[in-house]
């Protein structure tokens, strides 16, 4: 499997170093947070394939961090929770919050890596059937789009452009990256992208209270949620 981008949220410094070093030695890209507040901030501002999350954390405990991640993030990472408590109720609380798997301390690093790989792989392509930015909703399984409850029909290119914008919200997507994502190494030309963005705006923004599709001049495009529109 390709390298995973993994966030390790663990306050025990020695254990965190061991986990990070082992996962990096297996080719993964690792970020680390030593408490729940910093971990939650990284989780919602960066994009991760998987998160290793300790239950007992300073600031915000792991169950609350997991619950907030599931509510706040469009593109959901796989979450593996570490715990010293092997009780059924603890596990049920974690699963209710959105945990994908549990590992009880002490554990073998080989097992941690194997479980992370398994849950991250299992979720690829199926973890995000629903994308939402305010009242704009995309059901990727059905290829259905609606805004404020109104169904919107899009052609294939416009749908793919919108999907990229929603997956990357609130980030700006450069014109070059957008063209490559849609057409690969052989884009039909800037006029084609401009034309499809215009068509998408007519569908997504026309007759609605505020425009969501924004052009960042000289850079690219982004989606704007409520109170973010220029």
C-alpha positions in Angstrom: 0.0 0.0 0.0 1.1 3.6 -0.6 2.4 5.7 2.3 -0.2 7.0 4.6 -0.3 10.4 6.2 -0.9 9.7 9.9 -1.5 12.0 12.9 -0.4 10.5 16.2 -2.2 12.1 19.2 -0.4 10.8 22.3 0.8 12.6 25.4 3.3 10.0 26.6 6.5 11.3 25.0 8.4 8.0 24.9 5.5 6.0 23.5 4.8 8.7 20.9 8.4 8.8 19.8 8.4 5.0 19.4 5.2 5.0 17.4 6.3 7.9 15.2 9.7 6.4 14.5 8.3 2.9 13.7 5.6 4.2 11.4 8.1 6.5 9.6 10.4 3.5 9.2 7.5 1.8 7.3 7.3 4.7 4.9 4.4 6.7 6.4 4.3 10.5 6.8 3.8 11.4 10.5 2.6 14.4 12.4 2.4 14.4 16.2 0.3 16.2 18.8 0.9 15.9 22.6 -2.6 16.9 23.7 -6.2 16.8 22.6 -6.5 20.5 21.7 -3.5 20.6 19.4 -4.5 17.2 18.0 -8.0 18.3 17.1 -6.6 21.5 15.5 -4.3 19.5 13.3 -7.0 17.0 12.4 -9.4 19.7 11.2 -6.9 21.8 9.4 -4.8 19.1 7.7 -5.9 16.1 5.7 -4.9 12.6 7.1 -5.5 9.1 6.0 -5.5 7.8 9.6 -5.2 9.0 13.2 -3.7 7.2 16.2 -5.7 8.6 19.1 -5.0 8.0 22.8 -8.0 8.0 25.1 -6.5 9.8 28.1 -5.3 13.2 26.9 -4.7 16.6 28.5 -7.0 19.3 27.2 -9.7 17.2 25.5 -10.0 13.4 26.0 -9.7 11.1 23.0 -13.4 10.2 22.8 -14.4 13.9 22.6 -11.6 14.5 20.0 -13.0 11.7 17.9 -16.5 12.9 18.1 -15.5 16.5 17.1 -13.5 15.2 14.2 -16.4 13.2 12.9 -18.7 16.2 13.0 -16.2 18.8 11.6 -14.4 17.1 8.8 -15.6 16.4 5.3 -12.9 14.0 4.2 -12.9 11.5 7.1 -9.7 9.7 8.3 -9.6 6.2 9.8 -9.3 6.5 13.6 -7.5 3.9 15.8 -7.8 4.5 19.5 -5.2 3.5 22.0 -6.4 2.7 25.6 -5.1 1.2 28.8 -8.7 0.2 29.7 -10.1 -3.0 28.2 -13.7 -2.7 29.3 -16.6 -3.2 27.0 -18.2 0.2 28.0 -15.0 2.1 27.2 -15.0 0.5 23.7 -18.7 1.1 23.1 -18.2 4.8 24.0 -15.4 5.0 21.5 -17.3 3.3 18.7 -20.3 5.6 19.4 -18.0 8.5 18.9 -16.8 7.1 15.5 -13.6 5.1 16.3 -12.8 2.5 13.6 -10.6 0.2 15.7 -9.1 -0.2 19.2 -5.7 -1.3 20.5 -5.1 -2.0 24.2 -1.8 -1.0 25.8 0.7 -2.5 25.8 0.8 -3.5 22.2 3.2 -4.5 19.4 4.1 -1.8 17.0 3.8 -4.3 14.1 0.2 -4.8 15.1 -0.4 -1.1 15.2 0.9 -0.7 11.7 -1.1 -3.7 10.4 -4.4 -2.4 11.9 -3.8 1.2 10.6 -3.1 -0.1 7.1 -6.2 -2.3 7.3 -8.7 0.3 8.4 -7.3 3.0 6.1 -7.4 0.6 3.1 -11.0 -0.5 4.0 -12.2 3.1 4.1 -10.7 4.2 0.8 -13.4 5.1 -1.7 -16.2 4.3 0.8 -15.6 6.6 3.8 -17.0 9.8 2.3 -20.3 9.0 0.6 -21.6 12.4 1.7 -19.9 15.7 1.2 -21.4 18.8 2.8 -20.5 22.5 2.8 -23.3 24.4 4.6 -26.5 23.8 2.6 -24.6 22.3 -0.4 -24.7 18.5 -0.3 -23.1 15.9 -2.6 -24.0 12.2 -2.3 -21.1 10.7 -4.1 -22.5 7.2 -4.2 -25.6 8.5 -6.1 -23.7 11.3 -7.9 -26.4 13.5 -6.6 -26.1 17.3 -5.8 -28.4 19.6 -4.0 -28.4 23.1 -2.5 -30.8 24.0 0.2 -32.9 21.0 -0.7 -33.1 21.8 -4.4 -31.7 19.1 -6.7 -29.1 20.2 -9.2 -28.2 18.3 -12.4 -24.5 18.6 -13.5 -22.6 17.2 -16.4 -19.6 15.0 -15.6 -16.9 17.7 -15.7 -18.9 20.2 -13.6 -19.6 17.4 -11.1 -16.0 16.5 -10.8 -15.0 20.1 -10.4 -17.5 20.6 -7.6 -16.4 17.3 -5.9 -12.8 18.5 -5.8 -13.8 21.9 -4.4 -15.9 20.3 -1.7 -13.3 17.7 -0.8 -10.7 20.5 -0.4 -12.9 23.1 1.2 -12.0 25.6 2.6 -8.7 25.5 0.7 -7.9 27.2 -2.6 -7.3 24.9 -5.6 -4.9 26.3 -8.2 -6.1 26.4 -11.8 -3.2 24.1 -12.8 -4.1 21.5 -10.1 -7.7 21.6 -11.1 -7.0 21.1 -14.7 -4.6 18.2 -13.9 -7.2 16.6 -11.7 -9.9 16.8 -14.4 -8.0 16.1 -17.6 -4.5 14.8 -16.5 -1.5 15.9 -18.5 -3.5 17.0 -21.5 -6.0 19.7 -20.5 -8.1 21.1 -23.4 -7.1 24.7 -22.5 -7.9 27.4 -20.0 -11.0 28.5 -21.9 -12.5 25.0 -21.3 -12.0 25.2 -17.5 -13.4 28.8 -17.5 -16.4 27.6 -19.4 -17.2 24.8 -17.0 -16.7 27.0 -14.0 -19.2 29.5 -15.5 -21.7 26.6 -16.1 -21.2 25.4 -12.5 -21.8 28.8 -11.1 -25.0 29.1 -13.1 -26.2 25.8 -11.5 -24.8 26.2 -7.9 -25.1 30.0 -7.3 -27.9 31.4 -9.5 -31.1 32.0 -7.6 -29.5 31.3 -4.2 -28.8 33.9 -1.4 -25.0 34.0 -1.8 -22.3 32.8 -4.3 -20.3 29.8 -3.1 -17.9 29.4 -6.0 -15.1 32.0 -5.8 -12.3 32.8 -8.1 -9.1 33.8 -6.3 -7.4 35.9 -9.0 -4.0 34.8 -10.1 -4.3 31.6 -8.0 -7.4 29.4 -8.6 -10.8 28.6 -7.1 -12.4 27.8 -3.8 -15.8 27.2 -2.2 -17.1 29.8 0.3 -19.5 28.8 3.0 -22.1 31.0 4.7 -20.6 34.3 5.9 -17.5 33.6 3.9 -18.6 34.9 0.5 -17.0 38.0 -0.8 
